[in-house]
Amino acid sequence: MKPHPLFVKAAAIGAIAVLLSLALGRIGALVDERQRRLAEAEQNVEESQAGRQALLGPLLRTRCTESWDVQYGHGAAARSGVETREFIVTSVPARLDVTATATMEPRWRGLFKVNTYGLHAEMEAAWAPVRPALRHANGRLQCEPPVLQVEVTDPRGIRRADVRVGSDLLVVQPGTGDEKRPQGFQARLPDGWLRAAVPAPVKLSLDLTGTSELGLVPVGRENHVTLAGNWPHPSFGGRFLPTRREVRKNGFDATWDVSALATGAATDLSGEVAVSTAVPLTAAAVAGSPDGVRGARPSGQPEAFSVAFIDPVNPYSLSDRAIKYGLLFIGLTFVAVAMVELLLRRRVHPVQYLLVGCAISLFFLLLLSLSEHFPFAASYAVAAGACVALLAFYGRHVLGGWREGLGFGAGIAGLYGALYTLLQMEQTALVIGSVLLFVVLAAVMVATRRFDWYGVTAPR
């Protein structure tokens, strides 16, 4: 039995839809490949300049020695001696004030833009008097001048670092001197600073470069951090959100107020670590054995807050989202052509369906290629306008008149407008898409409510 021509044509259109879905899949794979190249470009910039940065500090590290007299033996064999213990005291500021400004400095690797920034930070830290406790009643304590240390994730990004106590500018040296956190810089404070009844505040001025993200660990007992930037799309993350923030078209301002009651960073980073000249320092001593530590050193990363300088108009992510609607676009277009074919009695060949589907598929490739050189909105308008004009011209000949062709083009333009709305409204994309599909289904049902489907499928 010879199959009905309508079923043959439906099978041909189904095969065309499968081929077009494969084409959309290839375009989607191209988007993924470009995204990987963007990630490679970002990694290349991080390797050449500096990566994501996080600040930890300032902290004070003081090396002290306690000595005490001991008596060995009894009676005539008794003899006296001296025992000592060495330890390092790490103390956090009682108050830490940070005022920082981030200025975007984009870098390019070919077509790919990488968001890098330059940070200027003014920091003022005040400590309570540092008085290490004696463990022995007749103990004598000697401490070296304290060393101030600041850790950064990638020290290659340090452009300038100044440390002042009063009017004195201290010598800044690379490295923190801490085996666990060696990346950063240090400065030795004056000897008299430790013996002062109220130590003078320490002021730091830091210029730092980084890529994509900036983090800060609230090491003080009380922390007040103010950050301003000229990037209008900050993403605040980490363990603490800003207490106050203002995001404008030309930048943002954010303020964090974090106390030691809300974070364990100050407790984790402060304490004493034993150093013995007779017995080598072991992992057990650092971890908190009785003769080692009074207050264990942190085993993991301390709590921090961060700001990521994201680019919401990423052409690759938007193109990827658009392609996910590609098959739906092709299906709706085919439905529109089929309705015209049935209602106006216009015969449309499967090859013509294929050409219309190819034009719609090519839109996504045009959008991807143009958005690498121009703003996404302009690229979308050019790609959509070109495809609408082509389909309106082609529809004039397929459907038999300019009125039908322009109507067909207007319908395609409406679909492109709906897609752009979906791309811009990410949070409401689902509800808009579902309403759009319901409207299309309702329009098809209303248009074909009196159609004789048995007459179409009946044998000729």
N, C-alpha and C positions, 0 to 999 in steps of 0.2 A: 504494500500500500504506500502510495507516494505521500510524504509528509506535507502537511498544510504549509503554504508559503509563509504564513505569519510565524509559525513555530521555527521555521528555518531562519527567518530574519531575526527573531528573538535570540536564537542560539548564536547567530553571528554577532549581534550586539553584545551578548554576554561574553563572547570570546574577546571582542574589542575591549570591553571593560577590564578583563583580566590582563591584557597586554598593557593597557594604560596604567593599571595599578603597579605592574612591574616597572614601568617607566618612572612612576612617582617614587617607587622604592629606590631606584638608582639615584634619583635627584636627592632623596633623603640621605643616602649613603655619601653623596658628595658634600652635603651639609655637615655630616659627622666628620668627614675628612678635614674640612675647613676648620671645624671647631678644634680638632686635634692639632692642627697647625697653629691656631691661636694659642693653645696651651703651650706648645713648643716655643712660640715666640715669647710668651711670658716667662717661661723657664730660662730662656736665653738671656733675657734682660736681668733676671734675678742672678744668674751666674756672672754676668758682666758688671752689674752695679751693686745691688743689694736686694735681698728678698723681703719677705714679710717681717716686720719688726715688732718686738715687744720689749718694753723697758721694765727692769726690776731694780729698784733702788731709789735713793741711795741707802746703803747700809754701812754701819761702822764695824770694823774688825780690829780687835785689840788683842795683842799677844802679851800674856802676863805669866809671871813666875811666882809661885808661892813657896817659901822656904820656912822650915821649922826645925827646932832642936829636938833630938830624940836621945833616949838613954838605952844603951844596949847592955844586957847582962846585969849582974847584981854583985854587991860586995867589992872585993879587990879586983875582980875581973870586969867591973863595970867600966864602960867607956861611952863617951858622948859622940854624937855625930849630927849631921845635917841632912835632911831629906828635902827634896823639892818635887814640885809638880808644875808642869807647864800646860797652859790651856789657852785657847782662843775664845774670846767673848765676841759674839755678834749681836749687835743691838740695832733696833729699828727706831725711826724717828717718833717722837711723841706727837709731832704735827708735821704734815707734809702738804705744801701748797704748790700746785703745778698750774701754770698758765702757758698754753701751747697754741701754736698756729700751724696748720697744715696747708701747704700750697701745692696744688697739683702740677706735676711736671711730666706730661705724657711722653712716652717713647714709642718709636715706630720700628717695626721690623717688617719691611716690605709694606703690604697692605694692612698689617695687623697693628692695632694700637694697644699699648699696655699702659695701665694707669699706675704711674709712680708719683711719689710725693716728696716734698721737702718739709721737714718738721723743725720748727724753732720753738724750743721749750725753755721757760724760765722756772726754776725750781728753788724753793726755800724749805729747808728741813731744820727742825729744832729738836734737840735731844734733851732729855732729862740727864742729870749728872750720872756718869757711868761709874759705878762703884762695885767692882767685882767682890763677891762675898768670900771671906776667909773660911776655910774648913777646919782650921786648927787654932786653938786659943792663943798660942804663942807664934802664930804665923806672921811672916813678913812678906809683903806684896810689892813686886816691881812690875811695872807695865811699860811697854814701848809706846811711843806715840801712836794714836789710832790711825787706821787707814780707811778712808772712805772709798767704797766701791760701787760701781753702777754696771749692771749687766745689760747687754743688748743682744738680740738674737743674732744679728749679722754685723760685726764690728766694721765691715768694709763701708757701711753707710755713715760712719761717723765723720762729719766734715770738720766740726770744731767742738771742743769741750773746755769750758772754763770753770774753775772751782775757786770760790772766794770765801774767806772768813774775815768779816769786817772789810778792811781795805786791802788785805793781803791776798795776792793772787798766787795760788798754790801751783806746784808743778804737777802736771797730769801725765801719767804713764800708761802705756797700753797694757791690757790684761787686768783682771781683777785680783789675781793672786789667790783665788779660791779654786782648788782643784775640781770642785763639783761644778762651778759656774765660772769658767775662765774667760769667757768672751765679754769684753767691755773695756773699762778703764778704771784707774784708781788714782788717788791723791793722798799723800801722807799729811795729816793735820799737825799743827804746831804742838810741841810737847806741853806747853802750858794750857792748851785747850782742855785737856782731860782733867786737870786739877782745878779748873774753875768751878766756883760754886754754881753758877748758871752758865753752861757753855753757850757761846755765841752761835746764832744760827748760821748754817752753811748755805751759800747760794751757788747754784749751778746754772750755767747757760750752755745749752746743747743744740747743735744743728745736726740733723740726722736725715738721711734719705732711706726710702723703703719702697716696696711694691705692694700695691693692692690693699694692704691691711696694716693697722697699727693697734697694738695692745699695750696695756699698762697694768702692773701689779700694784694694788694699794697696800704698800708695805708699812705705812705709818699706823700709829694708834688712831689718829684722826686724819682723814685724807680729803682734801678739797681739790678737785681737778676741773679745769675749764679748758675746753678745746674748741677752737674755731677753725673753719676751713672754707675754701671757695668751691667746694664740690656740692652740687645740689641734691645728690642721691646717696647720702650716707646710710649704711646698714649697721645699727648698733647691736652688738652681740656680747658674748662672754657671760660671766656670772652675775653682772650687775648692769642694769639699764640706767640711763641718765635720770637724775632727779628732775632736771629741767632741760628742755631742748627746744630749739626753734630751727626749722628747715625752711629756707627761702629758695627762690629761683637762682640766686647767685651764690649760695653757700649755706652754712649751718653754724649754730652755736649749741654747745652741750655742756652740762655741768654734772659732775658726779660728787656726791658726799657719802663717803663710806667710812665706817668706824670699825674698830677691831671687834666690836660685838657682832658684826655681820659677816666677818671673814676671819679665817684662821691663818691668813698669810703672815700677820705680824707674829703670832705665836710660833708658827712653824719655822720662821726664818731667824728667830732670836734664840739665844742660849749659849752654853759653853761646850766646847769640844776639847777633850784632853789631848795634850801632846806630851809624850814621855821620851826622854833621851835614852833611857835604859831599855825600854821595851818599844819596839816599833809600833806605830799606830796601826791598829787592825780594824777590819770591818766591824767586829763586835764592839770595839770602843766607840766607833762613830755611831753605831746603832743604838747605844744606850746602856752599856754594861756599867756596874756600880762604880768602877774606877775610870770610867770614860766620860760620860756626858750627863749633864744635868739639864735635860730638855733635848730630846732627840732632834736631829736634823731632818728636814722634810725628805720623804722618800719619793714623792711625785711632784708634779708641776703645781705651783701655788695658784690660787684663784686670781683671775684677772678679768678685765673688761676690754672690749675692743671696738674699733670702727673699721668697717670695710668700705672701700670706695668702689662701689659697684657701678656698672654701666647698664641701666635698665633697657636702653635701646640697643641691645646686642643684636646685630643683623642675623647672626646664625641661630640664636635661640628663637627669634621671631620667625625666621624662615622655616625652622623646624616645626614650630607650632602651626604655621600656615599650611605646610605640606600634609599635616595630619587631617586637614579638612579637604584635601585634594580630591579624594575618591568621592566624598559627599558632593563636591561641586560638579564633578563629572556626572554623577548619578542624577542630580537635579537638572542639569542641562539636558541630559538624554530624555528625562521625563518631559521637560518642556517641549523638546522637538517632537517627541512621540504624540503629545497632546495636539500640537499643531497638525501633525500628519493625520491624526484620526479625525479631528474636528473640522479641519479645512480640506480634507481629502487631498493632501499633498503627499506625494510619494517621495521618501527620502531614502537614498541608498545607504547600505551599511558603510561603504567607503566614506560617504559624507559624514556619518556619525564618527568615524575614525578621525577624519580631519578636524572636526570640531573638538573632539577629545584631545587631540594633539595640541591644538591651540591653547586649550585650558592648561594642559600639563606644562607647556612651554612657558606659561606665565610664571610658574614657580622658579624655573631656571633663570628667567630674566630678572626676577626679584632678587635672587641670591647674588647674581653677578653684578647688578647695578648697585645693590646696597653696600658692596665692598668699596665703592668709589664715591657714593653720594649719600646724603641722609636717607634714613629708611622711609620716611613719609614721601619724599620726592621720588625715590625709587619705586615705591608701591604705586604712586600715581602714574608714572610713566609706563610701567609694565602693564598695569590694569588698563590704562587708556589705549595702549597699542593693541592689546588683545580684544577689547570691546570694539574698537574701530574695525579690526579685521573680521570679527565674527558678525558685526552688523552688515558689512559689505558682502560677506559670504552668504549670510542669511537672506539678503535681498534677492540673490539668484536662486538659492535653494527653495525658499518659501514663496517666490513668485512676485515680489513687489517690495518697494522701498518701505511702505508702511509696516509690512510684516518683518522686514529686516531690521528696521529701527526699533520695533517693539522687542524683537529678539535681543538686540544689543542693549536695550534698556534693562531687560531682565538680567542679563549677564552683569551689567554695571551695578544693579542692585545687589547681586550676590557678592561682588567684590567689595561693595560698601559694607555689607553685613560682615564679611570676613575681617575687614579692617577694624570694625567695631569690636569683634571678638578678640582680636589681638591686643587692642588697647585696654579692654576691660577684663583682665585675667580673672578677677574674683567673681564676676558675674557671667563668664563665658558660657557656663553650662546652662543657665536659665535662658540666656539669649538664644543659644543654639537650639534648645528644645522648643522654645516658642516659635522660632523660625521654621523648624520642621513641621510643627503643627499647622502653621499658616499655609505652608506649601501643600500639605496633605489635604487641608480643608479646601484649598483652591482647586485641586485636582478633583476632589469628590463633588464639589459644586458644579464644575465645568462638565463633568461626565455623568451627572445625575440622571439624565434622560437618554444616555447613549445605549444603543442596542449592541451589547457585547456578543450576543449569539449571532447577530448578523455579521459581525466582523470575523468570527471564528467559523462560521458555517462554510462547508465546501462549496467552491465555485463550480 
